[in-house]
């Protein structure tokens, strides 16, 4: 992904211009701590939201997706129960706007 490419470029530059080795590979990105590949499944189970929304949140926010989910409101539907969509064509939910304003 983009982050991997940018890290490689940064590592090349740092290693060429300094005597110290680059450590970007050891630094977790925001939301990286506590992230796991099965996070979308866990989000879907705990927050009764669609798989598409859960995948979007976990890929966008990493472990901070849990914080976004805590802000999600009931949809009023049988399924998904939480995560009011901003538009029916996309996986974006109202809770993301609230989260962005607070953070």
C-alpha positions as CSV (number, residue, x, y, z in Angstrom):
1,X,0.0,0.0,0.0
2,X,0.9,3.7,0.0
3,X,2.2,3.6,3.6
4,X,4.6,0.8,2.7
5,X,6.0,2.6,-0.3
6,X,6.4,5.8,1.7
7,X,8.2,3.9,4.5
8,X,10.6,2.3,2.0
9,X,11.4,5.7,0.5
10,X,12.0,7.3,3.9
11,X,14.2,4.4,4.9
12,X,16.3,4.7,1.7
13,X,16.7,8.5,2.3
14,X,17.6,8.2,6.0
15,X,20.0,5.3,5.4
16,X,21.8,7.3,2.8
17,X,22.1,10.6,4.6
18,X,22.7,9.6,8.2
19,X,24.9,7.2,10.2
20,X,21.9,5.7,12.1
21,X,19.7,3.1,10.5
22,X,16.1,4.0,9.8
23,X,13.5,2.7,12.3
24,X,10.2,3.5,10.5
25,X,9.4,-0.2,10.2
26,X,9.3,-0.5,13.9
27,X,7.0,2.4,14.5
28,X,3.2,1.5,14.5
29,X,0.9,3.8,12.6
30,X,-2.0,5.4,14.4
31,X,-4.6,2.7,14.9
32,X,-2.0,-0.1,14.2
33,X,-1.6,-1.1,17.9
34,X,-4.3,-3.7,18.6
35,X,-5.3,-4.2,14.9
36,X,-5.9,-7.7,13.7
37,X,-7.1,-9.2,10.3
38,X,-10.3,-10.5,11.9
39,X,-11.3,-7.1,13.2
40,X,-14.1,-6.7,10.6
41,X,-15.7,-9.9,11.8
42,X,-15.4,-8.8,15.5
43,X,-16.9,-5.4,14.7
44,X,-19.8,-7.0,12.8
45,X,-20.5,-9.3,15.7
46,X,-20.2,-6.8,18.5
47,X,-21.9,-3.8,16.8
48,X,-24.4,-5.6,14.5
49,X,-23.2,-3.6,11.5
50,X,-22.8,-4.6,7.9
51,X,-19.7,-6.4,6.8
52,X,-18.9,-3.7,4.3
53,X,-19.0,-1.0,6.9
54,X,-17.0,-3.1,9.3
55,X,-14.3,-3.7,6.6
56,X,-14.2,0.0,5.7
57,X,-13.8,1.0,9.4
58,X,-11.1,-1.5,10.2
59,X,-9.1,-0.6,7.0
60,X,-9.5,3.1,7.5
61,X,-9.1,3.5,11.3
62,X,-7.3,0.3,12.3
63,X,-7.9,-0.4,16.0
64,X,-9.5,3.0,16.4
65,X,-12.5,1.6,14.5
66,X,-13.7,0.5,18.0
67,X,-13.9,4.1,19.0
68,X,-15.9,5.0,15.8
69,X,-18.3,2.1,16.5
70,X,-19.0,3.3,20.0
71,X,-20.3,6.5,18.4
72,X,-22.6,4.7,16.0
73,X,-26.4,5.1,16.3
74,X,-29.1,2.6,15.7
75,X,-30.3,2.4,12.1
76,X,-33.9,1.5,13.0
77,X,-33.6,-1.6,10.7
78,X,-33.5,-5.3,11.4
79,X,-30.1,-5.4,9.8
80,X,-27.7,-3.7,10.1
81,X,-28.7,-2.5,13.5
82,X,-26.0,0.1,14.0
83,X,-24.1,2.4,11.7
84,X,-26.4,5.0,10.1
85,X,-25.1,5.4,6.5
86,X,-24.3,8.8,5.0
87,X,-25.3,7.4,1.6
88,X,-26.7,3.9,0.7
89,X,-24.1,3.5,-2.0
90,X,-21.1,3.8,0.3
91,X,-19.9,2.2,3.5
92,X,-19.4,5.6,5.3
93,X,-21.5,6.1,8.5
94,X,-22.5,9.2,10.5
95,X,-20.3,8.1,13.4
96,X,-17.2,8.8,11.3
97,X,-18.2,12.4,11.0
98,X,-18.7,12.7,14.8
99,X,-15.4,10.9,15.4
100,X,-13.6,13.3,12.9
101,X,-15.0,16.4,14.6
102,X,-14.0,15.1,18.1
103,X,-10.5,14.0,17.1
